[in-house]
C-alpha cells in the first residue's frame, strides 16, 4: 500500500470505530460517567468523610486519579474487545484480513478507536472530579501522556481478547477476573504503602500499579514509586503489547474459525 492508501484505510477504520462509539453514546459514554460519579459520592463523600487525609489530600481527592484511570482503561478495553469480536462474529473482519491493509494498521485503527472512547470518558470523569473535589493538575502534560498510554495498552488487550474469544461471554471474562482485581490491587482506593511488606512487593508486580502511580503523580504530585521508572515501564508495556497484538493478528488461525 502507498502512504496515501494506508492513511485513508486507517482513517476509514478509525471513523467507523468513533461512529460506533457515538451511535450508542448512552451505553459507551454516559453510563460509565454516571457510574464513576456514584463512586465519587459513595467512596468520596459518604465513606471518605470518615477516613483520614492521605498524603495531605482528602480521601476523595486522593482516589480521583485512580478512578479517572480506571474509567479510561475499562472503557478502552470494552470498546475494542466488543467491536473486534463483533466483527469477528459477523465475519466482517475477514474483509479486512484479505484486504491489502497490513495487520499493523488494523491493530492501530481498532486501538485508536478504543483510545478515543477511553480518553473521552476519562476526560468527562476528570471534569466531574474538578467540579466535585476541586482537585488540580500538577503535571498536565504527563497526565495526558499517562492517560493515552493506559488507554492504548488496554485497547490492545481488548483486541487480544477479541482474537481468542469464542462467544460474547468470553469478552467479559478478562475484565471480571483479570483487569478488575489488578486495578483494585494497584492502589486505586488506597496507598500501597499501607499494605504489609509482602503485599507491597506483590503490588510492584502489577503493571497497572505503575500506570496509576504515574497518573496520580501527574495530578497530585504524590510519588508512590520512582516516576521515571514507572514511565519507562508504562512505555515499554505499550510498545510490547502493540508488538504482541500485531504478531498475534498475523498468525492467529482463530480469526477464520
N, C-alpha and C positions, 0 to 999 in steps of 0.2 A: 504494500500500500504506500502511496505517496503521503507526504506530510499532510497535505490538504485533505486527502481522503480519510486519513486517520483522525484528523481534527473533527471533521463532520460526523464520522462514525461515533467518536467519543461523545460529542455534543448531543447527538440524537439519543444515545442511550441515557445520558445524564438528564436530558429533558423529559424522557419517559419516566425516569425514577422520581424526579421532582414533581412532575404532573401527578403521579400516583400518590405522592405524599399530600398534596393539596386537595386531591379529589376526595379523599376520606379524612379531611382535616379534623373532624371531631374525635376520631379514633387515634390519629397519628400525632396530633399536636395538642389539642385541648385537653384530652383525658390525662396525659402524663403531667401537664402543668397543674391541673386540679389535684391530682394525687400527691404531688410534691408539696403543694400548698398546704394540704392536710398534714403532711409531715412537719412543716414549719409550725403549724398551730398546735399539734398534739405533742411532739417532742420538744419543740422550742418554747412555746408559751406555757402549756399545762405542766409538762414534766420538767422542762428546763428551769422554770422558776424555783424549783426545789433543789437544783443542782448548783454547786459552787462554780465560780468562774474558772475557765480553762485558759491558762497562759495569758491572763489579763483580759480575756474576752468573755462575754456572757455565753452561756451554753448554746443558745440559739445562733449566735454569731459564729461560734466555733464549728457547728455542724453544717453551716451554709456551703462551704466549698465541697464537702463530701456529697451533699445532696444534689448540688448542681452537676457534679461529675457523674454521679450515679444515674441521674436522668439522661445525661448525654450518652453514656456508654450503653445503657439498656436500649434506648431508642435507636441508636446507630446499629446495634446488633439486630433488633427486631425488624428494622426496615429491610436490611439486606437478606436476612435469613428467610423471611416470609416472601419477599419479592423473588429471590433467586429460586427458592423451592417451588413457588407458584409457577414460575416459567418452566422449571423442570417438570413439574406435574402435568402442565398443559402441553409439554413437548415443544414449546416455542423456543426454548433455549437451544434446540438443535439447529435452528436457523442461524443463530449466532455462531455456533461451533463449526458449521460448514461454510460460513462466510469467510472472506479474506481477513476479517478483523482478528488480530492476534489476541491470544489469551491475556496478555498484559493489559490491553485496552479494555477488554471485557471486565476484568477484575477492577480496573480503575473506574470504569463507568458505574458499576454497582456500588463500589466503595465510596465514591464521591456522592452518590445519592444518599447513602447511609450517613456520611459525614454531614451532609446538608440537614437532614432531619435531626440528627443528634445535636448539632450545634444550634439549630433553630430552637429546639426545646430547651437546651441548656441556657441560651440567652434569655428566653422568656422566664425561666425559673430564676435566673440571676436578677432580672428586672423585678420580679415579685420579692426576692430576697432584699433588694435595696430598699424597696418601699416598706417592708415589714421590719427589717432589722437595722436599717441604716448602715449596713456594712460598706466598707470602701475597698478599693482595689489598690494594693501596694505596687504590684508589678504587672500592669495590664498587658504588655507585650508577651511576657512569659505566660500569663494566664491564657491568652488566645492560643499560643503555641501548644500549651499543655492540653487544652480542650480539643484542638484539632488532632493531635497525636492520639489522644484517647478515643475519639470518635473514629479515626481511621483504623486503629487496631481492632476495635470491636465490630466495625463494618466488615473487616476481613474475616474475623471469627464467624460472623453470620454467614458469609459465603461458604466457608469451610463446612459449617453445619448443613447448609443447603445442599452441598455436594453429597454428603453422607446420608442425609435424611431419606427415609423410605416412605414416610407418611407424615401428615401435618402434625401429629402428636410429637414426632421427633424434634420438631423445631423448638418446642418449649422445654425439652429435656435439658439443654445446656444452661439456659438462664436459671432454671429451678435448682439444679444440682451442682452447678459449677460457678456461674457468674455471681449469683446472689450470695452464696456462702463466702466466696473470695472477697466480694465487695464489703460485706459486713465485717469480715476478719481484717480488712485493710485499714480500719480505724476511721470509718465514716462518722460514727456516733460517739467516739471516744478517742483518747490519745493512746497510742500503742504503748507508751511509757508506763501506763497504768497496769499493764499485764505483768505476770510473773516472768522471770528471765527466759524460761523455756519458750513460752508463747510469744515473747518479743522476738526471739530468734526465729521462730516459725513464721511470724508475720513478715520477716525480711525475705522469705522465700516466695511471698505472694507478689506477683508483678503489679497488681492493682494498688498495692501499698505505695509503690513509688509514684504512680500516677496521681493518687490522692495527695501524697506528701508534697509533690511539686505544685499541684494546683492550690493547696492550702497555703503554701509559702507565697505563691504569686498574689493571693488575695489578702492574707492576714500578716504575712511576714514571719510565720511560725515555722521553725525548722524541726521536723521530726526525724530527718535524716540529712545527710550531706546533699545539698541541692545539685551541684554539678554531677555527682554520682547518680542521683535519681534521673537527671536529664539524659545522661548517657544511656542508662537502662531503658528509659522510655523511648528514645530514638532508635536504639538497636532493636527493641521489641517491635516497633513499627516496620522497620526495614525487613527484619527476618520474617515477620508474619506475612508481609507482602510477597516475599520470595516463595515461601511455602505455599501460599494460596495460588499463586500463578503456576507453579510446578504441578500442584495437585489438579488444577483445572486442565492442564495439558495432558496429564497421564491417566486421569481417573476414567475407568470404564463404567462407573455408576451413572454417568451422565446420559448414557444411551440405553440404560436398562430400566 
